[in-house]
Amino acid sequence: MTDPDPHMPRPRRRPVRPSADRVRRLAELGEWHRNWVARHADSAGFHPDEHPTPGSDYNLHHVDLEAPPAAQDEFHARARQIMGLD
């Protein structure tokens, strides 16, 4: 038997609905993120100077904020708990 042609598209897999537990965890993670952002948005740094492309609309549509390291650690620790990774 020969290997499949790498230039041919692979057959699509049927989508699989995530388990009820995973759906619940993802909803909880979304709620945690919303609350975390509300608490830490004012402490996050905004650096438009790091994206100085002339004529860019970066600052209107692709805003990156950097929360302080302690806030990021808090987010990731709770996210891991929510997702059952700790």
N, C-alpha and C positions, 0 to 999 in steps of 0.2 A: 504494500500500500504506500502511496506517495503522500508527502505532507501537503496540507491545503495550500493553495496559491495565496501568498501574502497580499496580493493586489486585489483579491476578491473580497467583497464585504462579507463579514461573518453573519450567520443567521441571527436574528434578534431573539433574545430570550423573552419569555412572557414576564410581565411585571409581577412581582410577588408582594402582596400586601404585608407591611410590617406587622408584627404581633401587637396585640392590644397593650402589652406592657411597654413595648418600644414606643408606641404612639403616645402613651401616658408620659413616659420619661422625656420624650422630645417636647411635649407641651409644657411640662414642668421646667425643662431647660430654657425654653423660650420665655417663660414668665420670670425665671431667675435672671436672665439676661436683661429683660426690660427693667426690672427693679434695680439691678446692679448699675445699669447705664444711668438711670435717674439719680442714683446716689453719687456717682463718680464723674459725671459729664463735666462738671465745673472744674475738676482737678486735672482733667486730661489736657495735655498740650496739643496745640494746633500749630503746625509749621508749614504754612503755604509756601514759604521760601524754598522748601525742599522740592517743589514742583514748579520751577520757574519757566516752563515752556511758554514762549510768547503766544498770546491768543488762546491759551488753554482755558477751558471751562472747568478745570479740575476742582477749583475751590467751590464751585456750584454743585457739582454732581458726585464727586468722589472724595469726600472728606475723610481723612484718616486722623483719628485722635489717639494719642498714646496715654493710657491711664498710668499712674505711678505703679512701680513694680509690686508694691504691697497689694494694691487693688487688683492687679492682674493675678497675683498668687491666690487671692481670695476667690476670684471668679473661677479659676481653673480647679481649685480644690473642691468647691461646691459642685461644679459641673461634673467632675469625676464621680463624686458621691451620687449625684442624680442619675448618672448613666450606669451606675453599678460597677464602676471600675476601681473603686477603693473599698 
